Amino acid sequence: MMTPRSLRLEKVLALIPAMDKIGIGQLELNVTAHPEHPDSATILAAIAVERERRPPVPVRTARLARARPIPQAAPVPPDGIDALPLNARIERALRDLPPTAAELRRLVLLHEHPGLNENELATLAGDNGPGGFSLTIGGLCRNRRAWLPEPKVVPARNAPFWSGLLCELTPRTEPDGHMTHEWRLSAATVTALRRLGHLPAA
């Protein structure tokens, strides 16, 4: 008899062949963010197999991709940013390079709903799965990397943990046994957002 966990895994594996490139990328991002999950390796292996199965990108499509404008680098921050306290660096980053409406809405959601996991936050934000929420916050931080401290590195995937520059994540075991994380804005981020007028005063 299949357990609830094995049924969930089978459902995820069955969906992978029908996903587009973006969907697979979001799934991969979500899975690699939780290397401790017992099904992570199985799902990542299925993603690798699916990518091998798909035909290569046509030459014309590849040429069009190369013809697209290359995104500009983030603006150079002012001298002396490294000497400022963390909340001042965050404030300066969000003032010099203001968040988009989508990014700001997710920051406000984090403030209004501290302790929700990525699935719950993605539902509130209207994202297509938890990977979309994580991707937005991670991109917000990555784009302001010149203002902020160096991010920690996630050993399991040898990649920077960008969201950790503004947020605090605490592992949580759900009733069905799978792992998620509780998300909260750091105190320094809340202070910066209040000073910029994005959050009400305490």
C-alpha positions as CSV (number, residue, x, y, z in Angstrom):
1,M,0.0,0.0,0.0
2,M,1.4,3.4,-1.0
3,T,1.9,6.0,1.8
4,P,0.7,9.6,1.5
5,R,4.3,10.6,1.0
6,S,4.9,8.1,-1.9
7,L,1.6,9.2,-3.5
8,R,2.8,12.9,-3.4
9,L,6.1,11.9,-4.9
10,E,4.5,9.9,-7.7
11,K,2.2,12.9,-8.5
12,V,5.2,15.3,-8.7
13,L,7.1,12.8,-10.9
14,A,4.1,12.4,-13.2
15,L,3.8,16.2,-13.7
16,I,7.4,16.8,-14.7
17,P,7.0,15.7,-18.4
18,A,4.1,18.1,-18.9
19,M,6.0,21.1,-17.4
20,D,7.5,23.9,-19.5
21,K,11.0,25.1,-19.1
22,I,10.0,27.8,-16.6
23,G,8.0,25.3,-14.5
24,I,10.8,22.8,-14.3
25,G,13.2,25.6,-13.3
26,Q,10.9,26.7,-10.5
27,L,10.4,23.1,-9.3
28,E,14.2,22.6,-9.3
29,L,14.7,25.8,-7.3
30,N,12.2,24.8,-4.7
31,V,13.7,21.3,-4.4
32,T,17.3,22.5,-4.1
33,A,16.2,24.9,-1.4
34,H,15.3,21.9,0.7
35,P,18.2,19.4,0.4
36,E,17.2,17.7,3.6
37,H,13.9,16.5,2.2
38,P,14.1,12.7,1.5
39,D,12.6,13.0,-2.0
40,S,14.9,15.8,-3.2
41,A,17.4,13.5,-4.9
42,T,14.7,11.6,-6.7
43,I,12.9,14.7,-8.0
44,L,16.2,16.3,-9.2
45,A,17.2,13.0,-11.0
46,A,13.8,13.0,-12.7
47,I,14.3,16.6,-13.8
48,A,17.7,15.7,-15.2
49,V,16.2,12.8,-17.2
50,E,13.4,15.0,-18.6
51,R,15.9,17.6,-19.7
52,E,18.0,14.9,-21.5
53,R,14.8,13.6,-23.2
54,R,13.8,16.9,-24.7
55,P,15.2,17.9,-28.1
56,P,17.8,20.7,-28.2
57,V,16.8,24.3,-28.7
58,P,16.6,25.1,-32.5
59,V,19.4,27.2,-33.9
60,R,17.1,30.0,-34.8
61,T,15.7,30.1,-31.2
62,A,19.2,30.1,-29.8
63,R,20.2,33.0,-32.1
64,L,17.1,35.0,-31.0
65,A,18.0,34.4,-27.4
66,R,21.5,35.7,-28.0
67,A,20.1,38.7,-29.7
68,R,18.1,39.8,-26.7
69,P,19.6,42.8,-24.8
70,I,21.9,41.8,-21.9
71,P,20.6,43.0,-18.6
72,Q,22.5,45.9,-17.2
73,A,24.5,45.5,-14.1
74,A,23.1,46.9,-10.8
75,P,24.1,50.5,-10.1
76,V,27.3,51.1,-8.3
77,P,26.6,51.9,-4.6
78,P,28.2,54.9,-2.9
79,D,31.6,54.7,-1.2
80,G,31.6,53.7,2.4
81,I,28.6,51.4,2.2
82,D,30.5,48.6,3.9
83,A,31.0,50.7,7.0
84,L,27.3,51.2,7.6
85,P,25.2,49.0,10.0
86,L,23.1,46.4,8.3
87,N,19.7,48.2,8.6
88,A,21.3,51.3,7.0
89,R,22.7,49.2,4.2
90,I,19.3,47.6,3.5
91,E,17.6,51.0,3.6
92,R,20.2,52.4,1.2
93,A,19.8,49.4,-1.2
94,L,16.0,49.8,-1.3
95,R,16.1,53.5,-1.7
96,D,18.8,53.6,-4.4
97,L,17.2,50.7,-6.2
98,P,13.5,50.7,-5.2
99,P,11.7,47.4,-5.2
100,T,9.1,46.7,-7.9
101,A,5.4,46.6,-6.9
102,A,5.6,42.8,-6.9
103,E,8.7,42.7,-4.7
104,L,7.3,45.2,-2.2
105,R,4.0,43.3,-2.0
106,R,5.8,40.2,-1.0
107,L,7.9,42.0,1.6
108,V,4.7,43.4,3.1
109,L,3.2,39.9,3.1
110,L,6.2,38.6,5.0
111,H,5.7,41.4,7.6
112,E,2.0,40.9,8.0
113,H,2.2,37.1,8.1
114,P,5.4,36.1,10.0
115,G,6.0,32.4,10.4
116,L,4.2,31.2,7.3
117,N,5.9,28.7,5.1
118,E,6.8,29.1,1.5
119,N,3.7,27.3,0.3
120,E,1.4,29.5,2.4
121,L,3.1,32.7,1.3
122,A,3.0,31.6,-2.4
123,T,-0.7,31.1,-2.1
124,L,-1.2,34.6,-0.6
125,A,1.0,36.2,-3.2
126,G,-0.7,34.4,-6.1
127,D,2.5,32.6,-7.1
128,N,2.6,29.4,-9.1
129,G,4.1,27.3,-6.4
130,P,6.5,28.1,-3.6
131,G,9.4,28.4,-6.0
132,G,7.9,31.6,-7.5
133,F,7.8,33.3,-4.1
134,S,11.4,32.3,-3.2
135,L,12.6,33.3,-6.6
136,T,11.1,36.8,-6.3
137,I,12.7,37.5,-2.8
138,G,16.0,35.9,-3.9
139,G,16.1,38.1,-7.0
140,L,15.4,41.2,-5.0
141,C,18.4,40.5,-2.8
142,R,20.7,39.4,-5.6
143,N,20.0,42.5,-7.6
144,R,21.1,44.6,-4.6
145,R,24.2,42.5,-3.8
146,A,26.5,45.5,-4.2
147,W,24.9,47.2,-1.2
148,L,24.4,44.1,1.0
149,P,26.8,41.8,2.9
150,E,28.0,38.6,1.2
151,P,25.3,35.9,1.4
152,K,25.8,32.6,3.1
153,V,26.4,29.6,0.8
154,V,24.1,26.6,0.8
155,P,26.5,23.6,1.0
156,A,24.1,21.1,-0.6
157,R,24.1,23.1,-3.9
158,N,27.1,25.3,-3.5
159,A,25.0,28.4,-4.2
160,P,24.4,31.7,-2.4
161,F,21.4,31.9,-0.1
162,W,20.2,35.3,-1.3
163,S,16.9,35.4,0.5
164,G,18.8,35.2,3.8
165,L,20.0,38.7,3.3
166,L,16.6,40.1,4.2
167,C,14.8,37.2,5.7
168,E,15.2,34.6,8.5
169,L,14.1,31.0,7.6
170,T,13.5,28.4,10.3
171,P,13.0,24.7,9.3
172,R,9.6,23.3,10.1
173,T,8.3,19.7,9.9
174,E,4.7,19.6,8.6
175,P,2.1,17.1,10.1
176,D,2.6,14.8,7.1
177,G,6.4,14.7,7.7
178,H,7.8,16.9,4.9
179,M,10.0,19.8,5.6
180,T,9.3,23.5,4.9
181,H,10.6,26.8,6.3
182,E,9.0,29.5,8.3
183,W,9.8,32.9,6.8
184,R,10.2,36.1,8.7
185,L,11.7,39.5,7.8
186,S,14.8,40.2,9.7
187,A,14.7,43.0,12.3
188,A,17.1,45.1,10.2
189,T,14.8,44.7,7.2
190,V,11.8,45.8,9.1
191,T,13.6,48.8,10.4
192,A,14.7,49.8,6.9
193,L,11.3,49.4,5.4
194,R,9.7,51.5,8.2
195,R,12.2,54.3,7.6
196,L,11.4,54.2,3.9
197,G,7.7,54.4,4.7
198,H,6.9,51.0,3.2
199,L,5.7,49.7,6.6
200,P,3.7,51.5,9.3
201,A,5.6,52.8,12.4
202,A,5.9,50.4,15.3
